[in-house]
Amino acid sequence: MTETVRHVATMLDDSPVVDVTPTFRAWQALLAELKAKIDARFELTLDPSTRDLATFGSPPDSPGGSLQAYTGPEVDWMVHSWLGNPTASFANLHLTVWLGPQVRVPHLGIALLVWPEGWFYLDALPRTPLLADGDYYDRYYAPLEDDWLRVRQQYDKLAWFTSPTGFIRASLSPTAYCYSMPTTDEYLALVAELAHAHVDRWLGWVDEAEPVAADERAALAAADLAVRRNISERDPANALGVRYFGAETTERLVRGLWGGDRHIPRPGR
């Protein structure tokens, strides 16, 4: 097991300029499959604040992307997005679902990157301090430990990604997948297998969840929003957005990630 300790922008700058469109297309298709599973479970509406971000920039001839955010009775904020320049080595794709405060199930996090090597992140973001809530850890994280260790030990070309930014390191749960990898068929298939299992398991958690007491929901919703905003605003990869699209557009895209311009009220309001 090796380790990568670099910012995404540095990895990109140190890599050759190549067309990574095949990997980008494969990962677009994977996220579309995963989103279809989520769409089938939840009632979701596109928030008007991101309607004109369905396409921005001028892809494929120059940098571009898409950011669409959805909300619904059970979902506070779901983001389906990509940003980059696939014909020149880079694409960053996201599918994240932040649940409403009616349940305390972890939020769903998925990110895929090509730079031109591959990188993937899969996590269930906890909504309570794990060290203080052993029952929550035992329910959602302890059952994942064996498979997490198996993947780490079995696939020798995975390189654990350690962000140089401490805040980003702190955002990972103990069973997060966060690896650099070759974009071979074997490793792309591994990511697809893990991602589908991740979404299927998470949907099962949602279906089995007990409701949160009504008088606890406002505090949970406030904590969720603070976490989402901090992760979005503090991500070092935002520097690539500034490089491609300028500070003003990047600031709007970041607000789209956490819902800073949302039109539809948050669930429960």
TORKOL-4160 file (C-alpha; in steps of 0.2 Angstrom, whole numbers, padded with zeros to 4 digits, m for minus):
269
<pt num="1" X="0000" Y="0000" Z="0000"/>
<pt num="2" X="0007" Y="0017" Z="m0006"/>
<pt num="3" X="0002" Y="0034" Z="m0001"/>
<pt num="4" X="m0002" Y="0050" Z="m0011"/>
<pt num="5" X="0001" Y="0066" Z="m0001"/>
<pt num="6" X="m0002" Y="0080" Z="m0013"/>
<pt num="7" X="m0015" Y="0093" Z="m0018"/>
<pt num="8" X="m0026" Y="0089" Z="m0033"/>
<pt num="9" X="m0019" Y="0104" Z="m0042"/>
<pt num="10" X="m0001" Y="0098" Z="m0040"/>
<pt num="11" X="m0005" Y="0081" Z="m0046"/>
<pt num="12" X="m0012" Y="0088" Z="m0062"/>
<pt num="13" X="0002" Y="0100" Z="m0064"/>
<pt num="14" X="0015" Y="0086" Z="m0063"/>
<pt num="15" X="0006" Y="0075" Z="m0075"/>
<pt num="16" X="0007" Y="0074" Z="m0094"/>
<pt num="17" X="m0007" Y="0082" Z="m0104"/>
<pt num="18" X="m0018" Y="0068" Z="m0112"/>
<pt num="19" X="m0036" Y="0066" Z="m0117"/>
<pt num="20" X="m0045" Y="0057" Z="m0103"/>
<pt num="21" X="m0062" Y="0057" Z="m0111"/>
<pt num="22" X="m0064" Y="0038" Z="m0110"/>
<pt num="23" X="m0062" Y="0037" Z="m0091"/>
<pt num="24" X="m0073" Y="0053" Z="m0090"/>
<pt num="25" X="m0087" Y="0045" Z="m0100"/>
<pt num="26" X="m0086" Y="0029" Z="m0090"/>
<pt num="27" X="m0088" Y="0038" Z="m0074"/>
<pt num="28" X="m0102" Y="0049" Z="m0080"/>
<pt num="29" X="m0111" Y="0033" Z="m0085"/>
<pt num="30" X="m0107" Y="0026" Z="m0067"/>
<pt num="31" X="m0114" Y="0041" Z="m0059"/>
<pt num="32" X="m0129" Y="0041" Z="m0070"/>
<pt num="33" X="m0133" Y="0023" Z="m0064"/>
<pt num="34" X="m0131" Y="0027" Z="m0046"/>
<pt num="35" X="m0142" Y="0043" Z="m0048"/>
<pt num="36" X="m0155" Y="0033" Z="m0056"/>
<pt num="37" X="m0156" Y="0022" Z="m0040"/>
<pt num="38" X="m0158" Y="0037" Z="m0029"/>
<pt num="39" X="m0171" Y="0045" Z="m0041"/>
<pt num="40" X="m0181" Y="0029" Z="m0040"/>
<pt num="41" X="m0182" Y="0030" Z="m0020"/>
<pt num="42" X="m0184" Y="0049" Z="m0017"/>
<pt num="43" X="m0196" Y="0063" Z="m0023"/>
<pt num="44" X="m0183" Y="0076" Z="m0030"/>
<pt num="45" X="m0185" Y="0093" Z="m0038"/>
<pt num="46" X="m0172" Y="0103" Z="m0047"/>
<pt num="47" X="m0168" Y="0118" Z="m0037"/>
<pt num="48" X="m0170" Y="0134" Z="m0049"/>
<pt num="49" X="m0154" Y="0141" Z="m0042"/>
<pt num="50" X="m0144" Y="0128" Z="m0052"/>
<pt num="51" X="m0155" Y="0127" Z="m0068"/>
<pt num="52" X="m0143" Y="0138" Z="m0078"/>
<pt num="53" X="m0128" Y="0128" Z="m0072"/>
<pt num="54" X="m0133" Y="0112" Z="m0082"/>
<pt num="55" X="m0119" Y="0117" Z="m0094"/>
<pt num="56" X="m0106" Y="0130" Z="m0091"/>
<pt num="57" X="m0090" Y="0134" Z="m0100"/>
<pt num="58" X="m0087" Y="0127" Z="m0118"/>
<pt num="59" X="m0084" Y="0108" Z="m0117"/>
<pt num="60" X="m0077" Y="0098" Z="m0125"/>
<pt num="61" X="m0066" Y="0111" Z="m0134"/>
<pt num="62" X="m0061" Y="0120" Z="m0117"/>
<pt num="63" X="m0065" Y="0118" Z="m0099"/>
<pt num="64" X="m0083" Y="0116" Z="m0094"/>
<pt num="65" X="m0095" Y="0107" Z="m0083"/>
<pt num="66" X="m0112" Y="0105" Z="m0075"/>
<pt num="67" X="m0120" Y="0107" Z="m0058"/>
<pt num="68" X="m0137" Y="0102" Z="m0054"/>
<pt num="69" X="m0144" Y="0102" Z="m0036"/>
<pt num="70" X="m0160" Y="0094" Z="m0031"/>
<pt num="71" X="m0171" Y="0094" Z="m0015"/>
<pt num="72" X="m0186" Y="0085" Z="m0009"/>
<pt num="73" X="m0196" Y="0080" Z="0007"/>
<pt num="74" X="m0183" Y="0068" Z="0013"/>
<pt num="75" X="m0167" Y="0076" Z="0004"/>
<pt num="76" X="m0160" Y="0092" Z="0010"/>
<pt num="77" X="m0148" Y="0094" Z="m0005"/>
<pt num="78" X="m0142" Y="0082" Z="m0019"/>
<pt num="79" X="m0128" Y="0087" Z="m0030"/>
<pt num="80" X="m0124" Y="0079" Z="m0047"/>
<pt num="81" X="m0110" Y="0088" Z="m0055"/>
<pt num="82" X="m0094" Y="0088" Z="m0065"/>
<pt num="83" X="m0080" Y="0101" Z="m0069"/>
<pt num="84" X="m0064" Y="0100" Z="m0079"/>
<pt num="85" X="m0056" Y="0098" Z="m0096"/>
<pt num="86" X="m0056" Y="0080" Z="m0100"/>
<pt num="87" X="m0047" Y="0083" Z="m0117"/>
<pt num="88" X="m0033" Y="0090" Z="m0107"/>
<pt num="89" X="m0031" Y="0078" Z="m0092"/>
<pt num="90" X="m0043" Y="0083" Z="m0079"/>
<pt num="91" X="m0061" Y="0080" Z="m0074"/>
<pt num="92" X="m0069" Y="0080" Z="m0056"/>
<pt num="93" X="m0087" Y="0072" Z="m0054"/>
<pt num="94" X="m0098" Y="0072" Z="m0039"/>
<pt num="95" X="m0114" Y="0064" Z="m0033"/>
<pt num="96" X="m0118" Y="0068" Z="m0015"/>
<pt num="97" X="m0134" Y="0067" Z="m0005"/>
<pt num="98" X="m0137" Y="0076" Z="0011"/>
<pt num="99" X="m0153" Y="0070" Z="0020"/>
<pt num="100" X="m0166" Y="0080" Z="0029"/>
<pt num="101" X="m0167" Y="0080" Z="0048"/>
<pt num="102" X="m0181" Y="0067" Z="0048"/>
<pt num="103" X="m0168" Y="0053" Z="0050"/>
<pt num="104" X="m0150" Y="0052" Z="0057"/>
<pt num="105" X="m0143" Y="0041" Z="0043"/>
<pt num="106" X="m0126" Y="0046" Z="0037"/>
<pt num="107" X="m0125" Y="0057" Z="0021"/>
<pt num="108" X="m0120" Y="0049" Z="0005"/>
<pt num="109" X="m0103" Y="0055" Z="m0003"/>
<pt num="110" X="m0096" Y="0050" Z="m0020"/>
<pt num="111" X="m0082" Y="0059" Z="m0030"/>
<pt num="112" X="m0072" Y="0053" Z="m0045"/>
<pt num="113" X="m0057" Y="0061" Z="m0052"/>
<pt num="114" X="m0046" Y="0059" Z="m0067"/>
<pt num="115" X="m0030" Y="0069" Z="m0068"/>
<pt num="116" X="m0025" Y="0058" Z="m0079"/>
<pt num="117" X="m0023" Y="0044" Z="m0066"/>
<pt num="118" X="m0039" Y="0039" Z="m0057"/>
<pt num="119" X="m0045" Y="0044" Z="m0040"/>
<pt num="120" X="m0061" Y="0040" Z="m0030"/>
<pt num="121" X="m0069" Y="0044" Z="m0014"/>
<pt num="122" X="m0084" Y="0035" Z="m0006"/>
<pt num="123" X="m0090" Y="0039" Z="0011"/>
<pt num="124" X="m0105" Y="0039" Z="0023"/>
<pt num="125" X="m0104" Y="0056" Z="0032"/>
<pt num="126" X="m0108" Y="0054" Z="0051"/>
<pt num="127" X="m0121" Y="0065" Z="0059"/>
<pt num="128" X="m0116" Y="0063" Z="0076"/>
<pt num="129" X="m0099" Y="0062" Z="0085"/>
<pt num="130" X="m0093" Y="0044" Z="0083"/>
<pt num="131" X="m0082" Y="0043" Z="0098"/>
<pt num="132" X="m0097" Y="0049" Z="0109"/>
<pt num="133" X="m0110" Y="0038" Z="0100"/>
<pt num="134" X="m0104" Y="0020" Z="0100"/>
<pt num="135" X="m0121" Y="0013" Z="0095"/>
<pt num="136" X="m0121" Y="0024" Z="0079"/>
<pt num="137" X="m0103" Y="0018" Z="0075"/>
<pt num="138" X="m0109" Y="0000" Z="0078"/>
<pt num="139" X="m0124" Y="0002" Z="0067"/>
<pt num="140" X="m0116" Y="0011" Z="0052"/>
<pt num="141" X="m0097" Y="0008" Z="0052"/>
<pt num="142" X="m0092" Y="m0007" Z="0061"/>
<pt num="143" X="m0100" Y="m0019" Z="0048"/>
<pt num="144" X="m0090" Y="m0011" Z="0035"/>
<pt num="145" X="m0073" Y="m0013" Z="0043"/>
<pt num="146" X="m0069" Y="m0031" Z="0036"/>
<pt num="147" X="m0072" Y="m0026" Z="0018"/>
<pt num="148" X="m0063" Y="m0010" Z="0020"/>
<pt num="149" X="m0048" Y="m0019" Z="0026"/>
<pt num="150" X="m0050" Y="m0032" Z="0012"/>
<pt num="151" X="m0049" Y="m0019" Z="m0002"/>
<pt num="152" X="m0035" Y="m0010" Z="0006"/>
<pt num="153" X="m0025" Y="m0026" Z="0007"/>
<pt num="154" X="m0030" Y="m0035" Z="m0009"/>
<pt num="155" X="m0027" Y="m0021" Z="m0022"/>
<pt num="156" X="m0009" Y="m0016" Z="m0022"/>
<pt num="157" X="m0010" Y="m0002" Z="m0035"/>
<pt num="158" X="m0022" Y="0008" Z="m0024"/>
<pt num="159" X="m0013" Y="0023" Z="m0016"/>
<pt num="160" X="m0021" Y="0030" Z="m0001"/>
<pt num="161" X="m0024" Y="0049" Z="m0003"/>
<pt num="162" X="m0019" Y="0059" Z="0011"/>
<pt num="163" X="m0024" Y="0078" Z="0009"/>
<pt num="164" X="m0011" Y="0090" Z="0014"/>
<pt num="165" X="m0026" Y="0100" Z="0022"/>
<pt num="166" X="m0030" Y="0094" Z="0039"/>
<pt num="167" X="m0048" Y="0100" Z="0038"/>
<pt num="168" X="m0051" Y="0088" Z="0023"/>
<pt num="169" X="m0043" Y="0074" Z="0032"/>
<pt num="170" X="m0054" Y="0077" Z="0047"/>
<pt num="171" X="m0069" Y="0075" Z="0036"/>
<pt num="172" X="m0066" Y="0057" Z="0032"/>
<pt num="173" X="m0075" Y="0043" Z="0042"/>
<pt num="174" X="m0065" Y="0028" Z="0047"/>
<pt num="175" X="m0072" Y="0017" Z="0033"/>
<pt num="176" X="m0070" Y="0030" Z="0019"/>
<pt num="177" X="m0062" Y="0025" Z="0002"/>
<pt num="178" X="m0050" Y="0039" Z="m0004"/>
<pt num="179" X="m0038" Y="0032" Z="m0016"/>
<pt num="180" X="m0028" Y="0036" Z="m0031"/>
<pt num="181" X="m0028" Y="0022" Z="m0044"/>
<pt num="182" X="m0023" Y="0017" Z="m0062"/>
<pt num="183" X="m0037" Y="0018" Z="m0074"/>
<pt num="184" X="m0036" Y="0000" Z="m0080"/>
<pt num="185" X="m0052" Y="m0011" Z="m0083"/>
<pt num="186" X="m0048" Y="m0020" Z="m0066"/>
<pt num="187" X="m0048" Y="m0004" Z="m0056"/>
<pt num="188" X="m0063" Y="0005" Z="m0065"/>
<pt num="189" X="m0073" Y="m0011" Z="m0062"/>
<pt num="190" X="m0068" Y="m0011" Z="m0043"/>
<pt num="191" X="m0074" Y="0007" Z="m0041"/>
<pt num="192" X="m0090" Y="0003" Z="m0050"/>
<pt num="193" X="m0093" Y="m0012" Z="m0038"/>
<pt num="194" X="m0089" Y="m0002" Z="m0023"/>
<pt num="195" X="m0100" Y="0012" Z="m0028"/>
<pt num="196" X="m0115" Y="0002" Z="m0032"/>
<pt num="197" X="m0113" Y="m0007" Z="m0015"/>
<pt num="198" X="m0111" Y="0009" Z="m0006"/>
<pt num="199" X="m0127" Y="0017" Z="m0013"/>
<pt num="200" X="m0137" Y="0000" Z="m0011"/>
<pt num="201" X="m0132" Y="m0001" Z="0007"/>
<pt num="202" X="m0136" Y="0017" Z="0010"/>
<pt num="203" X="m0153" Y="0016" Z="0003"/>
<pt num="204" X="m0156" Y="0001" Z="0014"/>
<pt num="205" X="m0151" Y="0012" Z="0029"/>
<pt num="206" X="m0163" Y="0025" Z="0024"/>
<pt num="207" X="m0178" Y="0013" Z="0023"/>
<pt num="208" X="m0174" Y="0005" Z="0040"/>
<pt num="209" X="m0171" Y="0022" Z="0049"/>
<pt num="210" X="m0181" Y="0027" Z="0064"/>
<pt num="211" X="m0188" Y="0045" Z="0064"/>
<pt num="212" X="m0179" Y="0059" Z="0073"/>
<pt num="213" X="m0189" Y="0067" Z="0087"/>
<pt num="214" X="m0197" Y="0083" Z="0081"/>
<pt num="215" X="m0188" Y="0094" Z="0094"/>
<pt num="216" X="m0171" Y="0088" Z="0088"/>
<pt num="217" X="m0173" Y="0091" Z="0070"/>
<pt num="218" X="m0168" Y="0109" Z="0069"/>
<pt num="219" X="m0152" Y="0107" Z="0078"/>
<pt num="220" X="m0148" Y="0092" Z="0066"/>
<pt num="221" X="m0152" Y="0102" Z="0051"/>
<pt num="222" X="m0141" Y="0117" Z="0057"/>
<pt num="223" X="m0126" Y="0105" Z="0060"/>
<pt num="224" X="m0129" Y="0097" Z="0043"/>
<pt num="225" X="m0128" Y="0114" Z="0034"/>
<pt num="226" X="m0113" Y="0119" Z="0043"/>
<pt num="227" X="m0103" Y="0103" Z="0038"/>
<pt num="228" X="m0109" Y="0104" Z="0020"/>
<pt num="229" X="m0104" Y="0123" Z="0019"/>
<pt num="230" X="m0087" Y="0120" Z="0027"/>
<pt num="231" X="m0082" Y="0105" Z="0016"/>
<pt num="232" X="m0088" Y="0115" Z="0000"/>
<pt num="233" X="m0079" Y="0131" Z="0004"/>
<pt num="234" X="m0063" Y="0123" Z="0012"/>
<pt num="235" X="m0060" Y="0111" Z="m0002"/>
<pt num="236" X="m0042" Y="0115" Z="m0010"/>
<pt num="237" X="m0048" Y="0108" Z="m0027"/>
<pt num="238" X="m0058" Y="0125" Z="m0028"/>
<pt num="239" X="m0042" Y="0132" Z="m0034"/>
<pt num="240" X="m0044" Y="0123" Z="m0051"/>
<pt num="241" X="m0061" Y="0131" Z="m0053"/>
<pt num="242" X="m0053" Y="0148" Z="m0051"/>
<pt num="243" X="m0040" Y="0143" Z="m0064"/>
<pt num="244" X="m0053" Y="0137" Z="m0077"/>
<pt num="245" X="m0068" Y="0149" Z="m0074"/>
<pt num="246" X="m0062" Y="0163" Z="m0063"/>
<pt num="247" X="m0066" Y="0168" Z="m0045"/>
<pt num="248" X="m0084" Y="0174" Z="m0047"/>
<pt num="249" X="m0090" Y="0159" Z="m0056"/>
<pt num="250" X="m0081" Y="0147" Z="m0044"/>
<pt num="251" X="m0089" Y="0156" Z="m0029"/>
<pt num="252" X="m0106" Y="0153" Z="m0037"/>
<pt num="253" X="m0102" Y="0134" Z="m0040"/>
<pt num="254" X="m0096" Y="0132" Z="m0022"/>
<pt num="255" X="m0113" Y="0140" Z="m0016"/>
<pt num="256" X="m0121" Y="0127" Z="m0028"/>
<pt num="257" X="m0113" Y="0113" Z="m0019"/>
<pt num="258" X="m0119" Y="0118" Z="m0002"/>
<pt num="259" X="m0136" Y="0127" Z="m0007"/>
<pt num="260" X="m0131" Y="0145" Z="m0003"/>
<pt num="261" X="m0142" Y="0152" Z="m0017"/>
<pt num="262" X="m0156" Y="0139" Z="m0015"/>
<pt num="263" X="m0174" Y="0144" Z="m0019"/>
<pt num="264" X="m0184" Y="0129" Z="m0012"/>
<pt num="265" X="m0185" Y="0129" Z="0007"/>
<pt num="266" X="m0176" Y="0115" Z="0016"/>
<pt num="267" X="m0186" Y="0100" Z="0022"/>
<pt num="268" X="m0196" Y="0103" Z="0037"/>
<pt num="269" X="m0197" Y="0122" Z="0035"/>
